[in-house]
Amino acid sequence: MMKISFRRSACLLVLLALVFTSSAFAAPTIHYQVSMPEPHTHYFEVEMRLSGFNKKTVDLKMPTWAPGSYLIREFAKNVEGFEALNGGTKVPATKINKNTWRVSTKGKDLTVRYKVYAYEVSVRTSFLDASHGYINGTSVFLYPDGQVNLPSTVTIVPFNGWTKVSTGLPSVAGKEFTYQAADYDILADSPFEIGNHEIFTFTTNGVPHEVAMYGDANYDAKRLMADMQKVTEEAVKVFGELPVKRYVFIVQNLQNGGGGLEHLNSTTLQATRSTYGTERGYEGFLNLVAHEYFHLWNVKRLRPIALGPFNYDQENYTNMLWVSEGFTSYYADLIVKRSGYTTVKEFLDDMAAGITSAENSPGNKAMSAAESSFNAWIKQYRPDENSYNTFLSYYSKGAILGMLLDLEIRKSTNGAKGLDDAMDGLYDEYYKKKGRGYTDNEFQEGMEKAAGHSLNSFFQKYAYGVETPDYNAYFATVGVQLVDVNKDSNDPLLGAGISMTSGKPVVTSVTRNGSAWQGGLNVQDEIIGMNGYRVTEDINKIIPSYAVGDVVELVVSRGGQLMILPIKLLKNQTVKYQAQMLPNATEAQKKQLQAWLDSKK
């Protein structure tokens, strides 16, 4: 036997200690496997393997909301059959609050298994049935508390006969349907479409784009591919670069559907199967494509400072959704126009219709764009019969403010700059150089830098206040005027929404300070008669035959009790704007209009 010297022995002990220490403190790893053996039951089966977690316990959390959709949705409510194992032995696992499970690891590798019920048709949630599966990460994947920065891999096990998986995550070489995520934020922000969907591809600025089309629909794939490519190319021109290596559109064609949700390098869109059958419907789909694609920059990279890194446990408040969503809505219209799918008249008509809708909403005078953004968590996705009176969506108000700022910057710089330049400047400053979101003040400063002067009055009056802009002062820059075609009318207006529920006229909304409001009509009142006669239709069709100042006597059933309400008809105070070219528009104004709406070179 060879004799080992004390010195060599000591070195060997140190080496062994380093080996064991290195093993003990190896970086933790996470692997998820998601299967769906019985898709008709709507359950995803998840196995989560955790290695290198050396503490005695680990807390595993399920997000309470999905970024981009500002509502606490409590995804943990759909988790069932939670169990944890070391090897093949179950270990204690205790739920310590609504979305957290505390699991005993005993310093060993851990396997966690659970099921997720997924049967809500929405771009914000997950879904599984016999035809396909859709995973939105925040509603399926648990994460270790405080360790969202850990990388992970995901293996999808499609149902037997399903052959396709589409996701923005990069694949792991040599492993079928296995993907890698640099951290949990990226995993949660990378949805999966699973099934036998149609896939077509195109390239924009050298970047491959995949379109995963689920569901039968009346689209022409060749035409749609070319038009989506054109829209994406136009969007890229605003910022001058495409900050992804690959992009995925997941499109779900449904009997009833609509809307989208943005992600870091992908999006999920929902449309009705007949959407593509009319030119207006087709343009509407391209508008949705433009909206969600523009989010690739605006909100996913150029963002309010509150929107990342995310706190998945609770609300993430910001005053700036009127920019993140509203400006994106404005740019969607602008990009579709610049791409050649709408005319100047159609674009201006849409802008006029948006202003008309906002100015006729009592909520426009009750809540500012900033307040609307901050209150998204309790207002935007929880409307009630009084929302019309108290709330105006940051989408619609923000789109208007984006347009006005664009016109203001163009006016201030004599057409040398526009909102494109302001947004690109902010993108360069905060995403590319500083790698963080902007504050409210920093956003305003970015707009002011492009305009070349203070915009504090604009922001205080219109973004943080509820004053009505002088729209024509802005539109004059491009030789356009808004004309209120209701200005000289003297027609009465009831000011109540009526639904013919089961053939009976039932009140669904009452406009603040209108005739019905002042006369005491309530939501859910069933209108039985008017002026001594039975009512069998929406009385809004009858009211125009009366005059302002007339009193109509309504018989209503309220909770089964009959009552008579005399309602004095007030003048219709609503506006109806049309956008028209100024008859004496100068060549400079016409040139500004062209520069505003034409494709960027």
C-alpha positions in Angstrom: 0.0 0.0 0.0 1.3 3.4 -1.0 2.0 5.7 1.9 0.5 9.2 1.6 2.3 12.1 3.2 0.6 14.5 5.6 1.0 17.3 3.1 -0.6 15.3 0.3 -3.3 14.1 2.6 -4.1 17.7 3.6 -4.3 18.7 0.0 -6.6 15.8 -0.8 -8.9 16.8 2.0 -9.0 20.4 0.8 -9.8 19.2 -2.7 -12.6 16.9 -1.5 -14.0 19.8 0.5 -14.0 22.0 -2.5 -15.8 19.4 -4.6 -18.5 18.8 -2.0 -18.8 22.6 -1.4 -19.1 23.2 -5.1 -21.8 20.5 -5.4 -23.6 21.8 -2.4 -23.8 25.3 -3.8 -24.4 24.4 -7.5 -26.7 26.9 -9.2 -30.3 25.9 -8.8 -32.1 24.6 -11.9 -35.7 24.3 -12.8 -37.4 22.1 -15.5 -41.1 22.0 -16.2 -42.9 19.3 -18.1 -46.5 20.0 -19.2 -48.7 17.2 -20.5 -52.3 17.0 -21.5 -53.3 13.3 -21.6 -57.1 14.1 -21.4 -57.6 17.5 -23.1 -61.4 17.1 -23.1 -61.2 17.4 -19.2 -59.4 20.8 -19.6 -56.5 19.9 -17.3 -52.8 20.5 -17.9 -50.6 18.3 -15.8 -47.4 19.9 -14.7 -44.3 18.4 -13.3 -41.7 20.8 -11.9 -38.2 19.5 -11.1 -36.0 21.6 -8.8 -32.4 20.9 -8.3 -29.8 22.6 -6.1 -32.3 24.2 -3.7 -30.3 23.6 -0.5 -32.5 25.3 2.1 -34.8 23.1 4.2 -37.9 24.6 2.5 -38.8 26.4 -0.7 -41.9 28.6 -1.3 -43.5 28.1 -4.7 -45.8 30.8 -5.9 -48.4 31.2 -8.7 -48.9 34.8 -10.1 -52.1 36.5 -9.3 -52.2 38.5 -12.6 -50.9 38.5 -16.2 -48.8 41.4 -17.3 -50.6 43.5 -20.0 -54.0 42.7 -18.4 -54.3 44.8 -15.3 -56.7 42.8 -13.1 -56.0 40.4 -10.2 -57.2 37.1 -11.6 -56.1 34.7 -8.8 -54.7 32.0 -11.0 -54.0 29.7 -8.0 -57.7 29.0 -7.8 -57.3 26.6 -10.8 -54.5 24.5 -9.2 -55.4 21.0 -8.0 -53.6 17.9 -6.8 -50.5 19.6 -5.5 -47.8 17.2 -4.2 -44.1 17.2 -3.7 -41.6 14.4 -3.7 -37.9 13.7 -2.9 -37.2 10.7 -5.0 -40.3 8.7 -4.8 -41.2 9.8 -1.3 -43.8 12.5 -0.6 -42.6 15.4 1.5 -44.6 18.0 3.5 -46.2 20.7 1.3 -48.4 23.3 3.0 -50.3 26.2 1.4 -49.4 29.2 3.4 -51.5 31.9 1.6 -53.7 32.1 -1.4 -51.0 31.6 -4.0 -48.0 30.1 -2.1 -47.1 26.5 -1.2 -44.3 25.9 1.3 -42.5 22.6 0.5 -39.9 20.7 2.6 -36.8 20.0 0.5 -34.4 18.7 3.2 -31.6 19.9 1.0 -32.5 17.4 -1.8 -33.7 17.7 -5.3 -37.5 18.1 -5.5 -40.2 17.1 -7.9 -43.6 19.0 -7.7 -46.7 17.8 -9.5 -50.0 19.6 -9.9 -52.9 20.1 -12.3 -54.2 23.3 -13.8 -57.8 23.6 -14.9 -57.8 25.7 -18.1 -61.1 26.4 -19.7 -61.5 30.2 -20.1 -61.5 31.6 -23.6 -59.2 34.6 -23.3 -55.8 35.8 -24.4 -55.0 36.5 -20.7 -55.6 32.9 -19.4 -54.9 29.3 -20.4 -57.2 27.0 -22.3 -57.4 23.3 -23.2 -60.0 21.2 -25.0 -60.1 18.4 -27.5 -59.1 20.7 -30.4 -56.0 22.5 -29.0 -54.1 23.8 -26.0 -53.0 27.3 -25.1 -50.7 28.2 -22.2 -50.3 31.7 -20.9 -47.4 31.2 -18.5 -48.6 33.2 -15.5 -51.6 30.8 -15.1 -49.6 27.6 -15.4 -46.0 27.9 -14.1 -45.1 28.2 -10.4 -41.9 29.9 -9.5 -39.6 29.9 -6.4 -40.3 32.9 -4.2 -37.6 35.6 -4.7 -35.9 33.7 -7.5 -37.6 34.9 -10.7 -34.1 35.4 -12.1 -33.4 31.6 -12.4 -33.3 30.1 -15.9 -35.5 27.1 -16.7 -36.4 24.6 -19.4 -39.8 23.5 -20.5 -40.9 20.3 -22.2 -44.3 20.2 -23.8 -45.9 16.8 -24.2 -48.7 17.3 -26.7 -51.8 15.1 -26.7 -51.5 12.1 -28.9 -51.9 13.1 -32.5 -51.0 16.8 -31.9 -47.8 17.6 -33.8 -47.2 21.3 -33.5 -46.1 23.7 -30.7 -45.6 27.4 -31.4 -43.9 29.7 -28.9 -41.5 32.6 -28.8 -39.1 30.7 -26.6 -35.9 29.3 -28.2 -35.7 25.5 -28.6 -33.2 23.3 -26.8 -31.1 21.6 -29.5 -31.8 17.9 -30.0 -34.8 17.8 -27.7 -38.3 17.8 -29.2 -40.7 20.4 -27.9 -38.2 21.5 -25.3 -37.5 25.2 -24.8 -35.4 27.4 -22.6 -36.2 30.6 -20.7 -33.5 32.9 -19.3 -35.7 33.7 -16.3 -39.2 33.5 -15.0 -40.3 36.8 -16.5 -39.5 35.5 -20.0 -41.1 32.2 -19.3 -44.3 33.9 -18.0 -44.2 36.2 -21.1 -44.0 33.4 -23.7 -47.3 31.7 -24.5 -47.6 28.3 -26.2 -50.1 27.2 -28.9 -50.3 23.4 -29.0 -52.2 21.3 -31.6 -52.4 20.9 -35.3 -52.7 24.6 -36.3 -51.6 26.0 -39.6 -48.3 27.8 -39.7 -47.0 30.3 -42.2 -43.9 32.5 -42.0 -42.6 35.8 -43.4 -39.5 37.9 -42.8 -39.4 41.5 -41.7 -36.0 43.4 -41.4 -34.2 40.0 -41.6 -36.2 38.6 -38.7 -38.3 35.5 -39.1 -42.0 35.8 -38.1 -44.2 32.8 -37.5 -48.0 32.9 -37.7 -49.7 30.1 -35.9 -53.4 30.0 -37.0 -55.7 28.0 -34.8 -59.3 27.3 -36.0 -61.0 27.3 -39.3 -61.6 30.8 -40.8 -62.2 32.5 -44.1 -58.7 33.9 -44.5 -56.4 33.9 -47.5 -53.0 32.8 -46.1 -51.0 34.3 -49.0 -52.7 37.6 -48.7 -52.6 37.7 -45.0 -49.0 36.9 -44.9 -48.1 39.7 -47.3 -50.3 42.2 -45.4 -49.0 41.3 -42.0 -45.5 41.7 -43.3 -46.3 45.2 -44.6 -47.8 46.2 -41.3 -44.8 45.0 -39.3 -42.4 46.7 -41.7 -44.2 50.0 -41.2 -44.1 49.6 -37.4 -40.4 49.0 -37.4 -39.9 52.4 -39.1 -41.0 54.3 -36.0 -38.0 53.1 -34.0 -35.6 52.1 -36.7 -34.8 48.6 -35.3 -36.4 45.3 -34.6 -35.1 44.2 -31.1 -35.9 40.4 -31.5 -34.3 37.5 -33.3 -37.7 35.9 -33.9 -41.4 36.8 -33.5 -44.5 34.7 -33.2 -48.1 35.6 -33.8 -50.6 33.1 -32.2 -54.0 33.7 -33.8 -57.0 32.0 -32.5 -60.1 32.0 -34.8 -63.2 31.5 -32.8 -67.0 31.7 -33.1 -66.9 34.8 -30.9 -63.7 36.5 -30.1 -61.6 39.6 -30.3 -58.6 41.3 -28.7 -55.0 40.5 -28.1 -52.2 40.5 -25.5 -48.7 41.6 -26.1 -45.6 39.6 -25.1 -41.8 40.2 -25.3 -41.3 38.5 -28.7 -44.8 37.2 -29.5 -48.5 38.0 -29.2 -51.8 36.2 -28.9 -54.7 37.5 -31.1 -58.3 36.3 -31.1 -60.7 37.0 -34.0 -64.1 35.7 -35.1 -64.0 33.2 -38.0 -65.7 35.6 -40.3 -63.4 38.6 -39.6 -61.6 38.2 -42.8 -64.7 38.1 -45.0 -65.3 41.9 -45.3 -62.8 44.7 -46.0 -63.7 46.5 -42.8 -63.3 43.3 -40.8 -60.0 42.5 -42.5 -58.8 46.1 -41.8 -59.9 45.6 -38.2 -57.7 42.5 -37.9 -54.7 44.3 -39.4 -55.3 47.1 -36.9 -55.2 44.4 -34.1 -52.0 43.1 -35.6 -50.5 46.6 -35.7 -51.6 47.3 -32.1 -50.1 44.2 -30.5 -47.0 44.4 -32.6 -46.3 48.0 -31.7 -46.3 46.8 -28.1 -43.0 45.1 -28.9 -41.5 48.5 -28.3 -44.1 50.5 -26.4 -44.6 48.8 -23.0 -42.5 45.7 -23.5 -39.3 47.8 -23.8 -40.2 51.5 -23.7 -42.3 51.3 -20.5 -43.4 53.1 -17.4 -40.9 52.3 -14.6 -43.6 50.5 -12.5 -44.1 47.9 -15.2 -41.0 45.8 -14.7 -39.6 44.0 -13.0 -43.0 42.7 -12.0 -44.5 42.0 -8.7 -46.7 39.0 -9.5 -48.4 39.0 -6.1 -50.2 42.3 -6.3 -51.2 45.3 -8.4 -48.4 47.2 -10.1 -49.7 50.8 -10.3 -48.8 53.4 -12.9 -50.4 56.6 -14.2 -49.1 56.0 -17.7 -51.3 53.3 -19.3 -52.8 56.1 -21.4 -49.4 56.1 -23.1 -48.7 52.3 -23.0 -52.1 51.4 -24.4 -53.6 54.7 -25.7 -50.6 55.7 -27.8 -50.4 52.1 -29.1 -54.1 52.4 -30.2 -53.2 55.6 -32.0 -50.2 54.1 -33.7 -52.2 51.1 -34.8 -54.5 53.4 -36.7 -51.5 55.3 -38.0 -49.6 52.2 -39.1 -52.6 50.8 -40.9 -53.0 54.1 -42.8 -49.3 54.3 -43.6 -49.4 50.8 -44.8 -52.0 51.8 -47.4 -55.0 49.9 -46.0 -57.1 53.0 -45.1 -57.6 56.3 -46.9 -57.0 59.7 -45.4 -60.7 60.2 -45.1 -61.2 56.8 -43.3 -58.4 57.6 -40.9 -59.7 61.1 -40.1 -63.3 59.7 -39.8 -62.0 57.2 -37.2 -60.2 59.9 -35.3 -63.4 62.1 -35.3 -65.4 59.1 -34.1 -63.0 58.5 -31.3 -63.2 62.1 -30.2 -67.0 62.1 -30.5 -67.3 59.0 -28.3 -65.0 60.4 -25.6 -66.6 63.8 -25.5 -70.1 62.2 -25.2 -69.0 60.1 -22.2 -69.7 61.7 -18.8 -66.7 59.7 -17.5 -64.4 61.9 -19.6 -65.2 64.7 -17.2 -65.0 62.6 -14.1 -61.6 60.9 -14.4 -58.4 62.0 -16.1 -56.3 59.8 -18.3 -53.7 59.4 -15.5 -56.4 58.5 -13.0 -57.9 56.0 -15.5 -54.5 54.4 -15.8 -54.0 54.1 -12.0 -57.5 52.8 -11.5 -57.2 50.1 -14.2 -57.1 47.4 -11.6 -60.6 48.2 -10.3 -62.2 49.9 -13.3 -61.0 48.7 -16.8 -61.9 45.0 -16.4 -64.8 45.4 -14.0 -67.3 47.7 -15.7 -70.8 48.1 -14.3 -73.9 50.0 -15.3 -72.4 53.3 -14.0 -68.9 53.0 -15.6 -70.0 55.2 -18.5 -70.6 58.0 -16.0 -67.4 57.6 -14.0 -64.7 56.2 -16.2 -63.2 56.7 -19.7 -60.8 54.0 -20.8 -57.1 55.0 -21.0 -57.1 53.3 -24.5 -59.5 55.8 -26.0 -58.4 58.9 -24.1 -54.7 58.0 -24.6 -55.2 57.6 -28.3 -56.6 61.1 -28.5 -53.8 62.6 -26.5 -51.2 60.8 -28.5 -52.7 62.3 -31.7 -52.8 65.8 -30.2 -49.2 65.5 -29.0 -48.1 64.4 -32.5 -49.8 67.4 -34.0 -48.4 69.8 -31.3 -44.8 68.5 -31.9 -45.3 68.9 -35.7 -46.6 72.4 -35.3 -43.8 73.4 -32.9 -41.1 72.2 -35.2 -42.7 73.2 -38.4 -42.9 69.6 -39.4 -39.3 68.7 -38.7 -40.4 66.3 -35.9 -43.4 64.4 -34.7 -44.4 61.9 -32.1 -42.3 59.2 -33.9 -39.2 61.2 -33.0 -40.3 61.7 -29.4 -41.0 58.0 -28.9 -37.8 56.9 -30.6 -35.8 59.4 -28.4 -37.4 57.9 -25.2 -36.7 54.4 -26.5 -33.1 55.2 -27.0 -32.7 57.0 -23.7 -34.4 54.6 -21.3 -34.5 51.2 -22.9 -31.2 51.1 -24.9 -29.0 53.4 -22.7 -30.4 53.1 -19.2 -32.1 49.7 -19.4 -35.0 50.8 -17.3 -38.5 52.3 -17.5 -39.3 56.0 -17.4 -41.0 58.0 -14.7 -44.0 60.2 -15.4 -41.8 63.3 -15.4 -39.2 61.7 -17.7 -41.9 60.9 -20.2 -43.1 64.5 -20.3 -39.5 65.7 -20.6 -39.1 63.4 -23.7 -42.1 64.9 -25.3 -40.9 68.4 -24.5 -37.4 67.7 -25.9 -39.0 66.8 -29.3 -41.4 69.8 -29.2 -38.7 72.2 -28.2 -40.7 73.8 -25.4 -42.6 73.1 -22.2 -45.7 71.0 -22.5 -46.6 71.3 -18.8 -49.9 73.1 -19.6 -50.9 70.3 -22.0 -50.1 67.5 -19.5 -51.8 69.3 -16.5 -55.0 70.1 -18.4 -55.5 67.0 -20.5 -53.4 64.1 -19.1 -53.8 64.9 -15.4 -56.9 67.0 -15.7 -60.2 66.7 -17.5 -60.3 70.0 -19.6 -61.6 69.7 -23.1 -58.9 70.5 -25.7 -59.4 73.0 -28.5 -59.2 70.2 -31.1 -59.3 72.6 -34.1 -56.3 74.5 -32.8 -54.4 71.2 -33.2 -56.0 70.0 -36.4 -55.3 73.3 -38.1 -51.7 72.3 -38.3 -52.6 69.8 -41.0 -55.4 71.8 -42.6 -58.3 69.8 -41.0 -61.2 70.9 -38.9 -63.8 69.1 -36.7 -67.4 70.1 -37.4 -70.1 69.2 -34.9 -73.1 68.3 -37.1 -75.3 68.2 -34.0 -74.5 71.8 -33.1 -77.8 73.4 -34.4 -80.1 70.5 -33.6 -82.9 70.9 -31.0 -83.8 67.3 -30.6 -84.7 65.7 -27.2 -82.7 62.8 -25.7 -83.8 60.3 -23.1 -80.3 59.5 -22.0 -80.9 55.8 -21.2 -79.7 52.6 -22.7 -82.5 50.1 -23.4 -82.1 46.3 -23.9 -85.0 44.3 -25.3 -84.4 41.4 -22.8 -86.9 38.6 -23.6 -88.8 41.1 -25.8 -89.2 43.5 -22.9 -87.6 47.0 -22.8 -85.2 47.0 -19.8 -83.0 49.9 -18.8 -79.3 49.0 -18.9 -77.7 52.5 -18.4 -78.7 56.0 -17.3 -76.6 59.0 -18.5 -75.5 61.4 -15.7 -77.6 64.6 -15.7 -79.7 63.5 -18.7 -83.5 63.4 -18.9 -83.8 59.8 -17.5 -81.3 60.6 -14.7 -83.2 63.7 -13.6 -86.5 61.9 -13.9 -85.5 59.0 -11.6 -85.3 56.2 -14.1 -83.1 53.3 -12.8 -81.0 50.6 -14.3 -83.0 47.3 -14.4 -86.3 49.1 -14.6 -88.7 47.4 -17.1 -90.6 50.0 -19.1 -94.2 48.8 -19.3 -95.9 51.8 -20.9 -95.5 55.4 -22.0 -98.2 58.1 -22.0 -101.0 55.6 -21.5 -99.8 53.1 -24.1 -98.1 49.7 -23.9 -94.4 49.8 -24.8 -93.0 46.8 -26.8 -89.8 48.4 -28.3 -86.9 50.5 -27.3 -88.5 53.9 -26.5 -85.4 55.7 -27.8 -86.9 55.1 -31.2 -90.0 57.0 -30.1 -88.5 59.9 -28.2 -87.5 61.9 -31.4 -91.2 62.4 -32.2 -91.4 64.6 -29.1 -90.0 68.1 -28.5 -87.6 69.4 -25.9 -89.6 70.3 -22.8 -92.3 67.7 -23.3 -93.0 65.4 -20.4 -93.4 61.7 -21.0 -95.1 59.6 -18.4 -93.4 56.2 -18.0 -94.9 53.2 -16.3 -92.1 51.0 -15.0 -91.7 47.8 -13.0 -89.0 48.1 -10.5 -88.4 44.9 -8.6 -91.9 43.8 -9.4 -93.5 47.1 -8.1 -95.2 49.3 -10.6 -94.6 53.1 -10.5 -95.2 56.1 -12.7 -92.3 58.4 -13.6 -92.9 61.8 -15.3 -89.7 62.6 -17.3 -89.1 66.0 -18.8 -87.2 65.7 -22.1 -84.0 67.7 -22.2 -82.1 68.8 -25.3 -79.7 66.4 -26.8 -76.3 67.7 -25.7 -74.2 65.1 -27.5 -71.7 66.0 -30.2 -71.2 64.3 -33.5 -67.9 65.3 -35.1 -66.9 65.1 -38.7 -63.4 65.7 -39.9 -63.2 68.0 -43.0 -60.4 69.6 -44.9 -60.3 73.4 -44.4 -61.6 75.0 -47.6 -58.7 77.4 -47.6 -56.0 74.9 -46.5 -52.5 76.2 -47.5 -49.9 74.1 -49.3 -47.9 74.1 -46.0 -50.8 72.6 -44.2 -51.4 70.0 -46.9 -47.7 69.1 -46.8 -47.9 68.6 -43.0 -50.9 66.3 -43.5 -49.0 64.2 -46.0 -46.0 64.0 -43.7 -48.2 63.0 -40.8 -50.0 60.2 -42.5 -47.7 58.9 -45.2 -45.2 56.0 -44.7 -41.9 56.9 -43.1 -39.0 56.4 -45.5 
